[in-house]
Amino acid sequence: MRLGWLFLAALVLTHSGCSSSSSHDKQGKAAPAIPPHFTATNTSNPIAKYIELVGLRVRERSPGHLVVQFGVVNHSEADVGDVKMTVNLSTTAAKPGDPPIITFPAQVARLGPSELKDMTVEVPIKLRVYELPDWQFLKADFEIIEPKQ
C-alpha cells in the first residue's frame, strides 16, 4: 500500500514539474482579451465616474424575451440615490457607429455609498439568445439619465 502511495506521489511531482515549464511557456503567449469594465458614456454627469456595470449575463426567458442580469456599482462614498440609465449592448467586434444589439432602460433604487446592486431586466427582442455572442464578446455602455447634472 505504501509503495502505491509513493508511486502516486512521484507521479504527481513529476507531472507538476512538467506542467510548470509548459505553463511558463503559456505565460509568454498573449492571454485572451478580457472585456473592460462598463462605464458611462456621458462623462459630463457628475456621478458618471463613480458608476460601473459588472457581471453581465444574458439568458432567454422565452422566445422574444431576454433576461439581462448585471451589477451596478457605486464607487463613491456618497449616496447617489435612484439612478436611471439607458444601457446599450454591442459586440466587442462592433465598429464605431454600429448600432447596439440591445438597448434597454434600467433603474436602480437607492444606490448607497460603495454599494453593489444586482439588477435583472427583461428585454423584448427578436433575436434568440443563441444568436447573441458569448458573454466575453459582449460590451456595454450606458448613459445616466437621472440624477441629472
MDAnalysis code that builds the backbone (N, CA, C; Angstrom):
import MDAnalysis as mda
import numpy as np

u = mda.Universe.empty(447, n_residues=149, atom_resindex=np.repeat(np.arange(149), 3), trajectory=True)
u.add_TopologyAttr("name", ["N", "CA", "C"] * 149)
u.add_TopologyAttr("resid", np.arange(1, 150))
u.add_TopologyAttr("resname", ["MET", "ARG", "LEU", "GLY", "TRP", "LEU", "PHE", "LEU", "ALA", "ALA", "LEU", "VAL", "LEU", "THR", "HIS", "SER", "GLY", "CYS", "SER", "SER", "SER", "SER", "SER", "HIS", "ASP", "LYS", "GLN", "GLY", "LYS", "ALA", "ALA", "PRO", "ALA", "ILE", "PRO", "PRO", "HIS", "PHE", "THR", "ALA", "THR", "ASN", "THR", "SER", "ASN", "PRO", "ILE", "ALA", "LYS", "TYR", "ILE", "GLU", "LEU", "VAL", "GLY", "LEU", "ARG", "VAL", "ARG", "GLU", "ARG", "SER", "PRO", "GLY", "HIS", "LEU", "VAL", "VAL", "GLN", "PHE", "GLY", "VAL", "VAL", "ASN", "HIS", "SER", "GLU", "ALA", "ASP", "VAL", "GLY", "ASP", "VAL", "LYS", "MET", "THR", "VAL", "ASN", "LEU", "SER", "THR", "THR", "ALA", "ALA", "LYS", "PRO", "GLY", "ASP", "PRO", "PRO", "ILE", "ILE", "THR", "PHE", "PRO", "ALA", "GLN", "VAL", "ALA", "ARG", "LEU", "GLY", "PRO", "SER", "GLU", "LEU", "LYS", "ASP", "MET", "THR", "VAL", "GLU", "VAL", "PRO", "ILE", "LYS", "LEU", "ARG", "VAL", "TYR", "GLU", "LEU", "PRO", "ASP", "TRP", "GLN", "PHE", "LEU", "LYS", "ALA", "ASP", "PHE", "GLU", "ILE", "ILE", "GLU", "PRO", "LYS", "GLN"])
u.atoms.positions = np.array([
    [0.816, -1.185, 0.000],
    [0.000, 0.000, 0.000],
    [0.864, 1.256, 0.000],
    [1.933, 1.241, 0.852],
    [2.820, 2.398, 0.895],
    [3.513, 2.597, -0.443],
    [3.855, 1.521, -1.081],
    [4.515, 1.611, -2.375],
    [3.610, 2.287, -3.391],
    [2.324, 1.994, -3.324],
    [1.348, 2.628, -4.218],
    [1.279, 4.131, -3.990],
    [1.284, 4.553, -2.697],
    [1.232, 5.974, -2.379],
    [2.515, 6.682, -2.821],
    [3.651, 6.017, -2.626],
    [4.916, 6.611, -3.065],
    [4.939, 6.771, -4.586],
    [4.452, 5.752, -5.280],
    [4.394, 5.830, -6.732],
    [3.488, 6.974, -7.182],
    [2.325, 7.125, -6.532],
    [1.380, 8.196, -6.871],
    [1.988, 9.566, -6.591],
    [2.680, 9.698, -5.446],
    [3.317, 10.970, -5.098],
    [4.406, 11.317, -6.114],
    [5.189, 10.323, -6.520],
    [6.239, 10.562, -7.511],
    [5.637, 10.968, -8.856],
    [4.537, 10.339, -9.204],
    [3.862, 10.665, -10.454],
    [3.344, 12.100, -10.438],
    [2.737, 12.502, -9.320],
    [2.210, 13.870, -9.192],
    [3.349, 14.883, -9.253],
    [4.433, 14.638, -8.545],
    [5.571, 15.561, -8.551],
    [6.203, 15.656, -9.929],
    [6.317, 14.539, -10.619],
    [6.878, 14.537, -11.964],
    [5.979, 15.311, -12.907],
    [4.664, 15.092, -12.798],
    [3.708, 15.773, -13.680],
    [3.688, 17.277, -13.415],
    [3.708, 17.664, -12.122],
    [3.665, 19.094, -11.824],
    [4.960, 19.771, -12.274],
    [6.081, 19.056, -12.236],
    [7.325, 19.621, -12.740],
    [7.257, 19.854, -14.234],
    [6.620, 18.932, -14.951],
    [6.487, 19.090, -16.398],
    [5.521, 20.199, -16.750],
    [4.442, 20.295, -15.993],
    [3.433, 21.286, -16.345],
    [3.894, 22.687, -16.009],
    [4.808, 22.836, -15.029],
    [5.257, 24.184, -14.695],
    [6.050, 24.785, -15.848],
    [6.827, 23.970, -16.554],
    [7.562, 24.522, -17.681],
    [6.618, 24.859, -18.826],
    [5.584, 24.054, -19.019],
    [4.645, 24.368, -20.089],
    [3.785, 25.566, -19.710],
    [3.454, 25.738, -18.407],
    [2.686, 26.914, -18.015],
    [3.551, 28.160, -18.163],
    [4.876, 28.020, -17.967],
    [5.774, 29.143, -18.186],
    [5.752, 29.557, -19.657],
    [5.718, 28.555, -20.551],
    [5.648, 28.849, -21.977],
    [4.323, 29.532, -22.314],
    [3.253, 29.114, -21.659],
    [1.939, 29.688, -21.931],
    [1.872, 31.138, -21.482],
    [2.620, 31.503, -20.425],
    [2.600, 32.870, -19.934],
    [3.197, 33.830, -20.957],
    [4.071, 33.351, -21.785],
    [4.672, 34.188, -22.812],
    [3.694, 34.532, -23.921],
    [2.679, 33.694, -24.110],
    [1.680, 33.945, -25.137],
    [0.668, 34.960, -24.630],
    [0.030, 35.646, -25.552],
    [-0.972, 36.639, -25.178],
    [-2.195, 35.961, -24.593],
    [-2.663, 36.490, -23.480],
    [-3.872, 35.962, -22.848],
    [-5.088, 36.444, -23.631],
    [-6.188, 35.695, -23.582],
    [-7.378, 36.150, -24.276],
    [-7.852, 37.473, -23.687],
    [-8.412, 38.304, -24.535],
    [-8.860, 39.621, -24.103],
    [-10.017, 39.494, -23.129],
    [-9.914, 40.195, -22.016],
    [-10.985, 40.238, -21.039],
    [-11.734, 41.540, -21.267],
    [-13.067, 41.477, -21.308],
    [-13.804, 42.701, -21.564],
    [-13.512, 43.752, -20.502],
    [-13.424, 45.005, -20.905],
    [-13.199, 46.058, -19.926],
    [-14.441, 46.241, -19.057],
    [-14.271, 46.953, -17.958],
    [-15.450, 47.254, -17.158],
    [-16.330, 48.207, -17.964],
    [-17.567, 48.282, -17.603],
    [-18.525, 49.042, -18.384],
    [-18.828, 50.343, -17.663],
    [-18.472, 51.452, -18.298],
    [-18.627, 52.763, -17.684],
    [-19.559, 53.648, -18.502],
    [-19.943, 54.753, -17.901],
    [-20.905, 55.665, -18.520],
    [-20.302, 56.396, -19.704],
    [-21.150, 56.661, -20.699],
    [-20.707, 57.418, -21.866],
    [-20.865, 58.918, -21.663],
    [-21.808, 59.326, -20.821],
    [-21.993, 60.758, -20.597],
    [-21.164, 61.195, -19.394],
    [-19.907, 61.420, -19.649],
    [-18.964, 61.739, -18.581],
    [-19.194, 63.131, -17.993],
    [-20.079, 63.927, -18.591],
    [-20.369, 65.249, -18.030],
    [-21.256, 65.135, -16.789],
    [-21.937, 64.005, -16.605],
    [-22.744, 63.794, -15.416],
    [-21.804, 63.597, -14.226],
    [-22.016, 64.320, -13.117],
    [-21.058, 64.247, -12.005],
    [-20.908, 62.867, -11.368],
    [-21.927, 62.015, -11.445],
    [-21.768, 60.689, -10.834],
    [-21.248, 59.647, -11.816],
    [-21.096, 60.013, -13.082],
    [-20.692, 59.051, -14.118],
    [-19.368, 58.365, -13.794],
    [-18.433, 59.093, -13.223],
    [-17.125, 58.485, -12.953],
    [-17.153, 57.497, -11.791],
    [-18.262, 57.454, -11.051],
    [-18.363, 56.559, -9.908],
    [-19.200, 55.302, -10.175],
    [-19.921, 55.267, -11.282],
    [-20.839, 54.169, -11.553],
    [-20.214, 53.208, -12.560],
    [-20.357, 51.915, -12.287],
    [-19.815, 50.880, -13.160],
    [-20.813, 49.730, -13.245],
    [-20.925, 49.120, -14.434],
    [-21.715, 47.896, -14.607],
    [-20.755, 46.720, -14.617],
    [-21.141, 45.628, -13.942],
    [-20.279, 44.445, -13.850],
    [-21.110, 43.175, -13.995],
    [-20.446, 42.071, -14.329],
    [-21.059, 40.748, -14.297],
    [-22.222, 40.553, -15.239],
    [-22.079, 40.993, -16.452],
    [-23.163, 40.935, -17.428],
    [-23.501, 39.491, -17.809],
    [-24.791, 39.129, -17.702],
    [-25.278, 37.811, -18.096],
    [-26.563, 37.977, -18.879],
    [-26.716, 37.189, -19.936],
    [-27.924, 37.242, -20.768],
    [-28.469, 35.832, -20.897],
    [-29.749, 35.676, -20.618],
    [-30.412, 34.382, -20.801],
    [-31.786, 34.637, -21.403],
    [-32.415, 33.571, -21.833],
    [-33.704, 33.694, -22.507],
    [-34.810, 33.151, -21.606],
    [-35.798, 33.987, -21.314],
    [-36.947, 33.531, -20.521],
    [-37.894, 32.747, -21.412],
    [-38.140, 33.298, -22.610],
    [-38.980, 32.653, -23.613],
    [-38.637, 33.307, -24.942],
    [-39.038, 32.711, -26.072],
    [-38.732, 33.343, -27.354],
    [-39.246, 34.791, -27.383],
    [-38.344, 35.700, -27.704],
    [-38.699, 37.111, -27.768],
    [-38.523, 37.863, -26.466],
    [-38.071, 37.170, -25.407],
    [-37.898, 37.810, -24.100],
    [-36.572, 37.390, -23.482],
    [-35.602, 38.295, -23.509],
    [-34.313, 38.041, -22.875],
    [-34.324, 38.590, -21.467],
    [-33.559, 37.975, -20.604],
    [-33.347, 38.476, -19.259],
    [-31.870, 38.859, -19.178],
    [-31.613, 40.133, -18.865],
    [-30.248, 40.633, -18.733],
    [-29.995, 40.874, -17.248],
    [-28.946, 40.252, -16.732],
    [-28.571, 40.420, -15.334],
    [-27.201, 41.082, -15.271],
    [-27.035, 41.990, -14.329],
    [-25.764, 42.674, -14.143],
    [-25.755, 43.325, -12.775],
    [-24.590, 43.770, -12.370],
    [-24.458, 44.502, -11.121],
    [-24.166, 45.956, -11.417],
    [-24.658, 46.834, -10.566],
    [-24.362, 48.264, -10.671],
    [-23.587, 48.638, -9.419],
    [-22.397, 49.205, -9.605],
    [-21.512, 49.535, -8.502],
    [-21.406, 51.045, -8.364],
    [-21.535, 51.521, -7.129],
    [-21.265, 52.916, -6.799],
    [-19.905, 52.938, -6.111],
    [-18.912, 53.485, -6.772],
    [-17.558, 53.521, -6.214],
    [-17.319, 54.741, -5.329],
    [-18.318, 55.602, -5.177],
    [-18.129, 56.796, -4.349],
    [-18.531, 56.523, -2.906],
    [-18.184, 57.426, -2.040],
    [-18.565, 57.345, -0.626],
    [-19.851, 58.118, -0.370],
    [-20.518, 58.545, -1.447],
    [-21.761, 59.303, -1.322],
    [-22.952, 58.451, -1.734],
    [-24.087, 58.731, -1.143],
    [-25.342, 58.095, -1.538],
    [-25.811, 58.810, -2.799],
    [-25.897, 58.093, -3.923],
    [-26.315, 58.737, -5.176],
    [-27.809, 58.620, -5.405],
    [-28.509, 57.884, -4.532],
    [-29.964, 57.775, -4.640],
    [-30.383, 56.909, -5.809],
    [-31.541, 57.231, -6.387],
    [-32.060, 56.488, -7.530],
    [-31.268, 56.850, -8.785],
    [-30.913, 55.839, -9.563],
    [-30.161, 56.058, -10.801],
    [-30.955, 55.458, -11.953],
    [-31.263, 56.280, -12.945],
    [-31.909, 55.803, -14.168],
    [-30.879, 55.873, -15.272],
    [-30.845, 54.840, -16.104],
    [-29.858, 54.800, -17.187],
    [-30.426, 54.076, -18.394],
    [-29.799, 54.314, -19.526],
    [-30.072, 53.569, -20.742],
    [-28.827, 52.749, -21.034],
    [-28.997, 51.436, -21.168],
    [-27.873, 50.522, -21.380],
    [-27.894, 50.045, -22.830],
    [-26.736, 50.054, -23.472],
    [-26.569, 49.562, -24.840],
    [-25.605, 48.386, -24.826],
    [-26.042, 47.246, -25.365],
    [-25.153, 46.091, -25.508],
    [-24.758, 45.958, -26.963],
    [-23.486, 45.784, -27.182],
    [-22.976, 45.542, -28.533],
    [-21.873, 44.503, -28.439],
    [-21.296, 44.149, -29.576],
    [-20.234, 43.144, -29.572],
    [-18.881, 43.829, -29.487],
    [-17.888, 43.080, -29.053],
    [-16.531, 43.619, -28.994],
    [-15.980, 43.867, -30.394],
    [-16.585, 43.234, -31.406],
    [-16.144, 43.417, -32.792],
    [-16.864, 44.579, -33.481],
    [-17.794, 45.226, -32.799],
    [-18.556, 46.325, -33.410],
    [-17.631, 47.490, -33.731],
    [-17.877, 48.081, -34.867],
    [-17.119, 49.258, -35.284],
    [-17.815, 50.503, -34.746],
    [-17.068, 51.592, -34.569],
    [-17.704, 52.833, -34.122],
    [-18.836, 53.216, -35.090],
    [-19.968, 53.558, -34.530],
    [-21.116, 53.915, -35.349],
    [-22.086, 52.778, -35.600],
    [-21.654, 51.520, -35.348],
    [-22.574, 50.388, -35.478],
    [-23.645, 50.493, -34.399],
    [-24.886, 50.160, -34.741],
    [-25.940, 50.220, -33.726],
    [-25.765, 49.103, -32.700],
    [-26.220, 49.320, -31.477],
    [-26.131, 48.261, -30.471],
    [-27.072, 47.107, -30.804],
    [-26.775, 45.937, -30.285],
    [-27.640, 44.769, -30.459],
    [-28.922, 44.950, -29.650],
    [-28.746, 45.423, -28.415],
    [-29.862, 45.593, -27.490],
    [-29.719, 46.942, -26.791],
    [-30.813, 47.651, -26.641],
    [-30.866, 48.870, -25.840],
    [-32.047, 48.743, -24.899],
    [-31.822, 49.054, -23.625],
    [-32.917, 48.950, -22.663],
    [-32.707, 49.932, -21.514],
    [-33.813, 50.359, -20.894],
    [-33.707, 51.226, -19.717],
    [-33.492, 50.385, -18.461],
    [-32.833, 50.968, -17.482],
    [-32.645, 50.307, -16.192],
    [-32.743, 51.366, -15.105],
    [-33.313, 50.980, -13.987],
    [-33.440, 51.893, -12.856],
    [-32.979, 51.180, -11.596],
    [-32.046, 51.826, -10.902],
    [-31.508, 51.291, -9.652],
    [-32.066, 52.144, -8.520],
    [-32.714, 51.513, -7.569],
    [-33.293, 52.242, -6.441],
    [-32.275, 52.396, -5.316],
    [-32.135, 53.610, -4.827],
    [-31.323, 53.928, -3.642],
    [-29.934, 53.287, -3.665],
    [-29.088, 53.750, -4.539],
    [-27.716, 53.239, -4.629],
    [-26.846, 53.978, -3.623],
    [-26.501, 53.280, -2.569],
    [-25.773, 53.891, -1.460],
    [-24.275, 53.933, -1.681],
    [-23.554, 54.469, -0.701],
    [-22.097, 54.583, -0.811],
    [-21.419, 53.215, -0.908],
    [-20.512, 53.077, -1.835],
    [-19.743, 51.836, -2.050],
    [-20.631, 50.611, -2.158],
    [-21.784, 50.755, -2.757],
    [-22.756, 49.666, -2.818],
    [-22.777, 49.009, -4.188],
    [-23.077, 47.711, -4.184],
    [-23.285, 46.922, -5.391],
    [-24.719, 46.426, -5.361],
    [-25.474, 46.720, -6.415],
    [-26.858, 46.244, -6.515],
    [-26.975, 45.313, -7.706],
    [-27.633, 44.173, -7.489],
    [-27.918, 43.244, -8.576],
    [-29.157, 43.728, -9.317],
    [-29.085, 43.683, -10.638],
    [-30.197, 44.121, -11.482],
    [-30.607, 42.977, -12.399],
    [-31.905, 42.868, -12.655],
    [-32.450, 41.944, -13.626],
    [-33.468, 42.714, -14.443],
    [-33.257, 42.737, -15.753],
    [-34.132, 43.478, -16.646],
    [-34.604, 42.537, -17.747],
    [-35.909, 42.493, -17.974],
    [-36.448, 41.693, -19.076],
    [-36.534, 42.597, -20.302],
    [-36.006, 42.097, -21.422],
    [-35.913, 42.897, -22.639],
    [-36.609, 42.165, -23.786],
    [-37.612, 42.801, -24.407],
    [-38.208, 42.181, -25.599],
    [-37.252, 42.345, -26.780],
    [-37.065, 41.272, -27.538],
    [-36.115, 41.302, -28.660],
    [-36.508, 40.225, -29.665],
    [-36.183, 40.458, -30.912],
    [-36.484, 39.475, -31.954],
    [-35.439, 38.369, -32.020],
    [-34.228, 38.649, -31.553],
    [-33.159, 37.645, -31.585],
    [-33.371, 36.606, -30.495],
    [-32.874, 35.416, -30.752],
    [-32.839, 34.363, -29.729],
    [-31.484, 34.444, -29.032],
    [-31.405, 33.930, -27.813],
    [-30.187, 34.042, -27.034],
    [-29.008, 33.354, -27.726],
    [-29.261, 32.263, -28.447],
    [-28.173, 31.560, -29.131],
    [-27.658, 32.335, -30.347],
    [-28.362, 33.373, -30.759],
    [-27.898, 34.223, -31.861],
    [-26.985, 35.345, -31.374],
    [-26.912, 35.522, -30.073],
    [-26.056, 36.554, -29.489],
    [-24.666, 35.989, -29.252],
    [-23.660, 36.843, -29.236],
    [-22.307, 36.354, -28.927],
    [-22.215, 35.919, -27.464],
    [-21.223, 35.095, -27.157],
    [-20.974, 34.687, -25.781],
    [-20.646, 35.912, -24.933],
    [-20.768, 35.763, -23.624],
    [-20.610, 36.884, -22.697],
    [-19.284, 37.616, -22.859],
    [-18.211, 36.902, -23.172],
    [-16.899, 37.558, -23.265],
    [-16.772, 38.421, -24.514],
    [-17.734, 38.302, -25.450],
    [-17.706, 39.112, -26.658],
    [-18.777, 40.202, -26.634],
    [-19.390, 40.415, -25.484],
    [-20.359, 41.494, -25.327],
    [-19.706, 42.650, -24.597],
    [-20.080, 43.852, -24.972],
    [-19.640, 45.026, -24.222],
    [-20.850, 45.916, -24.015],
    [-20.805, 46.669, -22.955],
    [-21.928, 47.537, -22.620],
    [-21.426, 48.947, -22.410],
    [-22.248, 49.891, -22.808],
    [-22.046, 51.266, -22.388],
    [-23.401, 51.755, -21.921],
    [-23.396, 52.791, -21.129],
    [-24.657, 53.288, -20.616],
    [-24.603, 54.794, -20.454],
    [-25.775, 55.379, -20.476],
    [-25.916, 56.812, -20.276],
    [-26.780, 57.017, -19.047],
    [-26.285, 57.827, -18.127],
    [-27.048, 58.112, -16.924],
    [-28.072, 59.193, -17.244],
    [-29.340, 58.878, -17.032],
    [-30.436, 59.801, -17.297],
    [-30.733, 60.622, -16.042],
    [-30.812, 59.957, -14.901],
    [-31.025, 60.627, -13.617],
    [-30.130, 59.995, -12.568],
    [-29.615, 60.671, -11.628],
    [-29.803, 62.093, -11.385],
    [-29.102, 62.921, -12.452],
    [-29.713, 64.034, -12.750],
    [-29.142, 64.934, -13.764],
    [-27.981, 65.704, -13.153],
    [-27.298, 66.413, -14.012],
    [-26.111, 67.183, -13.596],
    [-26.409, 68.175, -12.513],
])
